[in-house]
Amino acid sequence: MEAEVTNKEAVLFSETETVSGKKIGIACLNSERSLNALSLDMILLLEPQLRAWQSDPEIACVWLEGAGEKAFCAGGDIVAMYHAMQEMPNEPVAEVVDFFTAEYRLDHLIQTYDKPILVWGDGFVMGGGMGLMNGASHRVVTERSRLAMPEISIGLYPDVGATYFLGQLPDNMGLFLGLTAAQVNAADALYLGMADFAIASDLHTNTLQALVNASWTDDNELNHATLTDTLQQRIFSSEELAEGPLFARRDLISKLLEGNDIVAVSEQFLQHETDDELMSRAQKTLARGCPLTAHIVWQQLQFGGSLALADAFQLELTLSVNCAVKGDFVEGVRALLIDKDRKPKWTHKSIADVTADDIDSMFISPWAEDEHPLRDLGDTA
C-alpha cells in the first residue's frame, strides 16, 4: 500500500507569470515551527509537482524555499519513524523504508532535473535539506545559512546523495563534515562547492522579481544561463563576505584527516591539542558520536565517488534501513530527539571496537537485486 499525503498544506505551491510569458514554479516547505523538517507529506507533494512542472512547457524555472527566516530545511522528520521502529524492533518497518525510498527518489529527481531549479538555502540546511539543495542547478546561500550533515549524532550517516557528493569536496572536508557535523557558512559553502551563489537574505524579493522580469525561452540551456546571469548580478562582493572558518583551517584539517584507516585517522584527529573552539567542538562531536557511523562515512568516501548517482542512492537505502534495523539509529534518535538526555548508548564503545564484520553487514542489502525499492532509479528521469 502506497503512502498517502495527510497534510496537503505541508508544501505551498504557486506559479508566477513572467514578462516573457513563461512561468516560475514556486514551492515553499511550510512547517516553520519544525524548521521545515522534511516530512513524508512534503516529499509526496514535491515529487509529482516537480515532475508536472518539468513536463509543462509554460514553466521555465523552479524556485524552492522554506517558510520563515530560520531554515530552508533543518533535516528529516524522523520522529514518526522512531515510534514505528520502537514498535517493531529489528524489522525493516514500512515507515522507514517508505520514507527513505520516497526521499531518495525526490533527491534523484532534483539531481537529474532538466529545467533550472533554484534552492534558496537561507538559514539552516541540514540532512534532508542538503539532499534537496545539493542536486539543484542553482544553489543560493545567504549570510544566515548554516549547512551541515549532523547524522553522526543520531546513529545514521550522511545520506541523501552524500555518498556521491561528499567525496567531491576538497581538503578532506567531506570526511571532516561527516565525522564532526560541523556547520558551513556561506563563504565556506562556496569554497567547498556546496553552493553556487551567496546573496543577501534581504534580496529575496528583489531576486524573485528580477526573475519575473528576465527573458525566458523554450530552451532549457538558455534558461539555465538566464538564471545564472540574474543571480550573478546580486551576489556578495568578496569584501562583503568574510573568510570562511573552514577555509582558514583547511591545511590543518586536511593533514589531521590523512591516513589509511578510520581508527588511526580518528585517533590522530582526537589527540590533536588545540584551544581553537571550532576544532574542539569538532573533536567533542566525533568523540560522542556513533562509532559505527564513523566507519560508514569512511567507507562512503573510499568508493562512493566511483558510483553512479542511482547506485549511490540504492546503496544509501540499504544503509539507512540497516541502520534502523541493526544499527544505532533508534538509540541515536531517542537520546537526541525523544528523551533528549544526549546520552546515547551506542552498540560499540569506540571506533576501534567496530569489527570488519560489523561494518560489512551494514552494506548487505536486505532485498534481492530484483526487489530493491530503488532498482529502477537509473531508468527514470
C-alpha positions in Angstrom: 0.0 0.0 0.0 1.4 3.4 -1.0 1.8 6.2 1.5 -0.8 8.9 1.2 -0.5 12.7 1.9 -2.2 13.6 5.1 -1.2 17.3 5.2 -1.7 19.0 1.9 -0.5 22.3 3.3 2.9 20.8 4.1 4.2 22.5 0.8 2.7 25.6 -0.7 2.8 25.7 -4.5 2.3 28.7 -6.8 3.1 29.8 -10.3 4.3 33.4 -11.1 3.8 34.8 -14.6 6.9 36.5 -16.1 7.1 39.4 -18.5 8.2 37.0 -21.2 5.1 34.9 -20.9 6.7 32.0 -19.2 6.0 31.0 -15.5 8.2 30.3 -12.5 7.0 27.4 -10.3 7.5 28.2 -6.6 7.5 25.5 -3.9 7.7 26.5 -0.2 8.3 24.0 2.6 5.6 25.0 5.0 6.5 23.9 8.5 8.2 26.9 10.1 7.7 25.6 13.6 9.8 22.5 12.9 12.4 24.5 10.9 10.8 22.9 7.8 11.9 19.4 8.7 11.3 17.3 5.7 8.3 15.1 6.2 6.9 12.3 4.1 3.9 14.5 3.3 6.3 17.1 1.9 8.1 14.5 -0.2 4.9 13.1 -1.6 3.7 16.6 -2.6 7.0 17.7 -4.1 7.9 14.9 -6.4 4.7 14.8 -8.5 4.6 18.7 -8.7 8.2 18.8 -9.8 7.5 16.2 -12.5 4.5 18.2 -13.6 6.5 21.4 -13.9 9.2 19.6 -15.7 6.8 18.5 -18.5 4.9 21.8 -18.5 6.2 24.0 -21.4 5.0 27.1 -19.6 7.3 26.6 -16.7 10.8 28.0 -17.4 12.3 27.7 -13.9 11.6 26.3 -10.4 12.2 28.1 -7.1 12.3 26.0 -3.9 12.4 27.7 -0.5 11.4 27.2 3.2 8.9 29.2 5.2 10.3 31.7 7.7 13.7 33.1 8.2 15.4 30.4 10.4 15.7 27.5 8.0 15.3 26.2 4.5 15.1 22.7 5.8 16.8 21.6 9.1 16.7 17.8 8.4 14.3 15.0 8.1 11.2 14.5 10.2 12.2 11.2 11.8 10.1 11.1 15.0 7.3 9.1 13.2 10.0 6.6 12.1 11.3 6.3 15.6 7.9 5.2 17.1 7.4 2.7 14.3 10.9 1.3 14.9 10.1 1.0 18.6 7.0 -1.0 18.0 8.8 -3.4 15.6 12.5 -3.6 16.6 14.9 -5.4 14.4 12.4 -5.3 11.5 12.6 -3.1 8.3 9.3 -1.3 9.1 7.3 0.3 6.3 7.6 3.8 7.8 11.4 3.7 7.4 11.5 2.0 4.0 8.8 4.3 2.6 10.3 7.5 3.9 13.9 6.9 2.7 12.7 5.4 -0.6 10.5 8.4 -1.4 13.2 10.9 -0.2 15.9 9.4 -2.3 13.6 9.4 -5.4 12.9 13.1 -4.9 16.6 13.8 -4.4 17.5 11.9 -7.6 14.8 13.8 -9.5 16.3 17.1 -8.4 19.8 15.9 -9.3 18.7 15.0 -12.8 16.1 17.8 -13.4 16.1 19.2 -16.9 14.9 22.7 -16.1 16.8 25.2 -13.9 15.9 24.7 -10.3 16.9 27.3 -7.7 17.1 26.4 -3.9 17.1 29.5 -1.7 19.1 28.0 1.1 18.6 30.6 3.8 19.1 29.7 7.5 19.7 26.0 8.4 20.2 23.5 5.7 20.8 20.1 7.2 20.5 16.5 6.5 17.4 16.1 4.3 17.6 19.8 3.4 21.1 19.1 2.0 19.6 16.4 -0.2 17.1 18.9 -1.7 19.7 21.6 -2.1 22.7 19.7 -3.3 21.1 18.5 -6.5 19.7 21.8 -7.6 21.2 23.5 -10.6 21.4 26.9 -8.7 22.2 26.7 -5.0 21.9 30.0 -3.2 23.2 30.7 0.4 22.8 33.8 2.5 24.7 35.4 5.4 22.4 33.3 7.7 23.0 30.0 6.0 24.4 27.1 8.1 24.8 23.9 6.2 25.6 20.6 7.9 25.4 16.8 7.8 24.8 16.0 11.5 23.9 12.3 11.3 26.8 11.0 13.4 24.9 12.3 16.4 21.9 10.2 15.7 23.4 7.0 14.6 22.7 7.4 10.9 25.3 8.6 8.4 25.4 11.3 5.7 22.8 10.1 3.2 20.6 12.0 0.7 23.3 11.6 -2.0 26.3 12.4 0.2 27.8 9.1 -0.8 28.0 10.7 -4.2 28.9 14.3 -3.3 31.0 14.2 -0.1 34.0 12.8 -1.8 34.0 15.7 -4.3 34.8 18.2 -1.5 38.4 19.4 -1.3 41.0 19.1 1.5 39.4 16.0 3.2 36.4 18.2 4.1 33.9 15.6 3.2 35.4 13.3 5.9 35.5 16.3 8.3 31.9 17.2 7.8 30.7 13.6 8.1 32.7 12.9 11.3 32.1 16.2 13.1 28.7 17.6 11.9 30.5 21.0 11.5 28.4 23.8 10.2 29.3 25.5 7.0 28.6 29.3 6.4 28.1 31.0 3.1 31.8 31.6 2.3 32.8 28.1 3.2 29.8 26.7 1.1 31.3 28.5 -1.9 34.8 27.2 -1.2 33.6 23.7 -0.8 31.4 23.7 -3.9 28.2 23.2 -1.7 26.7 26.4 -3.1 26.9 28.4 -6.2 25.8 31.9 -5.2 25.9 33.9 -1.9 23.2 36.6 -1.9 22.0 38.8 1.0 18.8 37.4 2.6 17.0 40.7 2.2 17.4 40.5 -1.6 14.9 37.5 -1.6 12.0 39.5 -3.1 14.3 41.6 -5.3 15.8 38.4 -6.8 12.4 36.8 -7.4 11.2 40.0 -9.1 14.3 40.0 -11.3 13.4 36.5 -12.5 9.9 37.7 -13.3 11.5 40.4 -15.5 14.0 38.1 -17.1 13.8 36.8 -20.7 12.8 33.2 -20.6 12.6 30.9 -23.6 11.7 27.3 -24.5 15.3 26.4 -24.4 16.4 24.8 -21.1 20.1 25.6 -21.7 19.4 29.2 -22.3 17.1 29.4 -19.3 19.9 28.0 -17.1 22.2 30.8 -18.4 19.5 33.4 -17.7 19.1 32.2 -14.1 22.9 32.2 -13.7 23.2 35.8 -15.0 20.4 37.1 -12.9 21.8 35.6 -9.7 25.4 36.6 -10.5 24.3 40.3 -10.5 23.2 40.0 -6.9 26.0 38.2 -5.2 28.0 39.4 -2.3 31.3 41.0 -3.2 34.5 39.3 -1.9 34.9 42.2 0.5 31.4 41.7 2.0 31.7 38.0 2.5 34.0 37.2 5.5 36.5 34.4 5.1 35.1 31.0 6.0 36.4 29.4 9.2 36.8 26.1 7.5 38.8 27.6 4.6 41.1 29.3 7.1 41.8 25.9 8.7 41.8 23.8 5.5 45.5 22.8 5.7 45.3 21.7 9.3 42.0 19.7 8.8 43.4 18.1 5.7 46.6 17.0 7.5 44.8 15.7 10.6 42.5 13.5 8.5 45.1 11.9 6.3 45.7 8.2 6.9 44.9 4.6 5.8 42.1 3.7 8.1 39.4 5.3 10.2 40.7 4.1 13.5 44.1 5.7 13.0 42.7 8.8 11.5 40.1 9.4 14.2 42.7 8.9 16.9 45.1 11.3 15.2 42.3 13.9 15.0 41.1 13.4 18.6 44.6 13.6 20.0 45.4 17.0 18.4 45.9 19.5 21.2 44.1 22.7 20.5 42.3 25.7 22.2 40.6 26.5 18.9 36.8 26.5 19.7 35.8 25.2 16.3 38.3 22.3 16.4 37.5 21.5 20.0 33.8 21.3 19.2 34.5 19.1 16.2 36.6 16.7 18.4 33.8 16.5 21.0 31.2 15.7 18.4 33.3 12.9 17.0 34.2 11.6 20.4 30.5 11.5 21.4 29.2 10.4 18.0 28.2 7.0 16.8 31.3 4.8 16.2 29.5 2.8 13.5 28.7 6.0 11.7 32.4 6.9 11.6 33.1 3.7 9.8 30.3 4.1 7.3 31.5 7.7 6.5 35.0 6.3 5.9 33.7 3.6 3.6 31.5 6.1 1.7 34.5 8.2 0.9 36.6 5.3 -0.2 34.4 4.2 -3.0 31.4 6.5 -3.2 33.0 8.7 -5.8 33.2 5.7 -8.3 29.4 5.0 -8.0 26.8 6.3 -10.5 24.2 8.6 -8.9 21.5 6.0 -9.0 23.8 3.3 -7.5 24.7 5.7 -4.7 21.1 6.2 -3.7 20.4 2.5 -3.9 23.3 1.9 -1.6 22.1 4.6 0.8 18.7 3.0 1.0 20.4 -0.3 2.0 22.5 1.5 4.6 19.6 3.6 6.0 17.3 0.5 6.5 20.2 -1.4 8.1 21.0 1.5 10.4 17.4 1.3 11.6 17.2 -2.5 11.9 20.6 -3.4 13.3 22.5 -0.2 13.8 22.3 2.7 16.2 19.6 4.9 14.6 16.9 4.1 17.1 19.1 4.8 20.1 20.5 8.0 18.5 17.1 9.4 17.8 15.9 8.5 21.3 18.9 10.3 23.0 18.8 13.4 20.9 15.1 14.0 20.0 12.8 11.8 22.2 14.2 11.7 25.7 16.7 14.4 25.0 19.2 13.2 27.5 22.0 13.4 25.0 23.5 10.2 26.4 23.2 7.6 23.7 24.3 4.0 24.5 25.9 3.1 21.2 26.4 -0.5 20.3 30.2 0.0 20.2 32.2 1.8 22.9 34.6 3.3 20.4 35.5 3.5 16.8 38.3 0.9 17.4 35.6 -1.6 18.7 33.8 -1.8 15.4 34.8 -5.0 13.6 35.1 -5.6 9.8 32.0 -7.9 10.1 30.0 -5.2 11.8 30.6 -2.7 9.1 30.3 -5.3 6.2 26.8 -6.3 7.5 25.6 -2.7 7.0 26.4 -2.8 3.3 24.5 -6.1 2.7 21.1 -5.3 1.0 18.0 -6.7 2.8 16.5 -7.2 -0.6 17.3 -9.4 -3.6 18.6 -7.3 -6.5 15.4 -7.5 -8.4 13.4 -6.5 -5.3 15.3 -3.4 -4.3 12.8 -0.5 -3.9 15.1 1.8 -6.0 16.1 -0.8 -8.6 14.6 1.3 -11.4 16.1 4.6 -10.3 18.6 4.8 -13.1 15.8 4.3 -15.7 13.7 7.2 -14.5 14.2 11.0 -15.1 
